[in-house]
């Protein structure tokens, strides 16, 4: 194989040596320059409750965790001063927390609220001086940051909904730290039925979450890859038919996994325990 491969068809004498691919193709894609994975235990994060939920919590005697849902992730990328090629990825997670609150003997009441978590990751994203513009650019949709950071790498965060580990009630007078939140995006507030209470509460709700994440820095680049052939679907399109519904039902495979969970799931926690690498910050 030559040191440099040019795009185009592969010569007949080189087909066997090249793994029988027919052509070297130049594509434009996102190249991952750096990535890390993390397992964060987010302890004692304040939950900003809705108005009716706060009224229930103020007279609560105990609380039990129900679920946590990841609503959105805000990401900001900035170059690291005096360390060329490295970038900080400031990440803010927005969670919707649901819990059961007990105010006495009887059924618990469901309460919901918003919790946030900030983290910073430092990754290598390389350098480049080219500014990239496309014919599909929407001038009216650009903001100042997008124009200024045309050549910045993109930060991608892959996460799953967190595991809610614990919730607890705390009297306001027992809080020894500031839990204020600077700003809540409008579309996040709209996911709740009522306004969120940011002050004037008597009791506060705190939660502890377990969050798995993968963070990576990508940059637009051109790569030469081997091409074996054009990708044509082998499967035929199937439209609606007038077959008997029972005949159609008989063709559906029995959902064995729904009744008997696969063994692979039992290894998830073992695999998660081996994730020793932590995002640098």
N, C-alpha and C positions, 0 to 999 in steps of 0.2 A: 504493500500500500504506500502511495506517495505521502509525503508530509502534509501536502495541501491538496484538498479535494475540491474540484470545481463543480458547480452545478451542471447537470446535464446527464445524458444517457451514459451508462457504464459500458465500456468496451467488452466484446464477447470474451476475450481471453481473461478478463478480470472478473467475470460474473461469479465463477466458482470461488475465487479467493475472497470476494466481497460478501459472501453469504447469500448469493443469488438474488440480491436486490437489483432492480433494473436501472435505477436513476438516483442521483444525488440531488435533493431538492432544497432550495433556499426558502426558509419560512420566516415570518415575522411573529415573534411570540414573547411571552414574559419569561425571563430567566430568573430563577431563584438564586440570589447571591448569598443569603444567610438565613438561617431559621433556628428556632429553639422551641422546646416544649416545656410546659410547666404544670405543676399540680399545686394550686394555691389553696390554703386554708384561710378563708376570710373571716376573721373573728370579730365578734361584737360590732357589727355594722348597724347603724341606726336605721330604723324603718320609719319613713315619713308616711303616716297613715292618712286615709281619707277622713272627711269630717265626721261621718257617722261611726267609722271604725274607731276614731280617737275617743269619742264619747263612750264607747263600750270599754275600751282599754282603761280609761280613767277610773272605772269602778270594777275592774277585773281583779280576781284573786289568783288566777293561774292561767297559763297559756301553753298550747301545744302546737308544734310545727306541722304544717300540712304540705306545702309545695313552694317551689321557687321557679320563676320563669325569666329567662333572659330576654329583655325587650329590644335592646339595641346596644351597639358598641361604637363609641366615638374614638377616632384615631387621628392623631396629629404627628407629622414627621418633621423633624428639624435636624440639620447637620450638627455634629458635635464639634465645638470650637477646638482648634489646635489638634485635631485628630482626623485627618482627611480620610474620607471614604466611609466613616462611621456616622450613624444617625441614631437619634433617640426617637422611640415610638412611644408617645404618651397615650395611654389607653384608659378610657373610662367605661365601665360596665354599668348598665342600668337594669335593675332587677325588679320584677313584680313579686312581692312576698305575700303569701296567703297563710293565715294561721287560725286556729280555733282558740277562742277565749272563753274561759269559764268565770261567770260572775256569781255563781252560787250553785245550788243543787239543781240539776236539769241539763238540758241540751246545751252544748256550746254554741257560741255565735261566731260566724266567720268574719274575719277582718282582713283587709288588704292594704298594702302600702308600697312605697317606692324605696329602694335602697340602691346605693351607688358604691363603686369601688374603683380606685385609681391605681394604676401601676405604670412603671416606666421600664422599657426594654431598650438595650443598646445593641445594635446589629450592624454588620458590615454591608454596605450597599453600593460600593464602588463609586466612581466619579464619571463625569461626562459634562461637556460644555455645550452640546447641541441642544437647541430648543426645538421641540416637536410640535408641529401644527398639522391639522387634518382638515379635509374638505367638509367634514360633518361637524365642525366646531360651531357651537351656538354662542355667539358673542354676548347676547343678552343674559345667558345663563352662567357666564364666568364670574367668579368672585376674585378679589384681589389676591388671595392666597394661591388660587389655581394659576393665575397669570404669572405670579412671581416664582412659583416652584414647578415650572413646566418640566424641568429636567430632574426633579426629585424622584427617587425610587418610590414605589407603592408599598405600603405596609398592609399585609393581609392577616387578619386574626380569625382563626378557626376555633370555635368553641361549641360546647354542648350545654344544654340546660344544667345548672348546677345541682348538686345534692345538698338539700337543706339539712344541716347537722343539728342545729339547736336554735331555739328562740327563748328569750327571757324578758321579764318585766323589770323595769328599774324606775324608782321614783326620781322625779326631776332633781330634787335636792341632793340625790346621791350621785348625780352625773358630775364627773370631775374633768371632763374634757369638752371641747367645742365640737358639736356635731352638725353645725350649720351647713347648708348647701348653697352654693353661689347662684346657680341658674339651672332651671329645669326646662328642656326644650318643649315647645308647645305641643308637638305631636306625641310626646311621652305623657304629658298631662292628660291628653284626650283618651288615653287607654284606660283611664279610671273614670268611674261614673260620677265622682264628686271631686271637689277641689282637695288638694293635699294640705294638711295642717303643718306649718313650719315652725310655729311658736305658740305659746299659751297653753301648753299641755301640762297635765299633772303627772302622768306616767308615760314612759317611753318603752318602745319595743325594740329589742336588739336581736339580730340573727347572726348565725355562723353558717357559712356556706363552704362547700368544697367545689372548686372549679378546675376543670381540665382545659388546657388551651394550647394551641400551636400558633406561633407568630413567625412571619417570614417577611423578608424584603425582596421585592421583585423589581426588575427594570426591563423596559422594552429593548429587544435586541434581535439580531438576525442570526439564525443558525442553519447549518447544512445538516440534513438528516437523510438517512437512506429511505428510499421509497420502493416497495415491492410491486405495487400495482395500484390502479384506481380502486377506491373503496366503493363497491356496489353492494347494496343490501341483497341478501340472499332470501330474506323472508318476504313472502307475498302479503299484500295488504288484504285484510279481511273486513268486509263491510257487514252491515246488518243483514240478517236473513229472516225468512219467515219460518224457520225451523220451530219445532215444538219446544217450548221453554224448558221442559224436563230433559229433552235431548241435549240442549245447550248446557244445562246444569251438570249432566253426566260427564261432559268433557272437562269440567273444572277439576283440577287436582285436589285431593283431600288435603286440607291445611294441617299437616302433621305438626309443624312447628308451633302452631297455636295451642295445641294440646300437650305436646311434649317439647319443652324448650330445648334447643340444641345444646350439646355439651360445651361448645366453644364459649358460651356466655359465662360458664363457671371459671374460665381462665382470665376474665377481664380484670378482676381485682388483682390477680397475681401480676398480670402485665402492667397494670397501673402502678403497682408497688415498685416496679423496676425502673420507673421513669425518674432517674436520679439527676438528670440534667436540668438546670434551672436557668431561666432567662436572666441575663445579666442586667443590672441596673445600678 
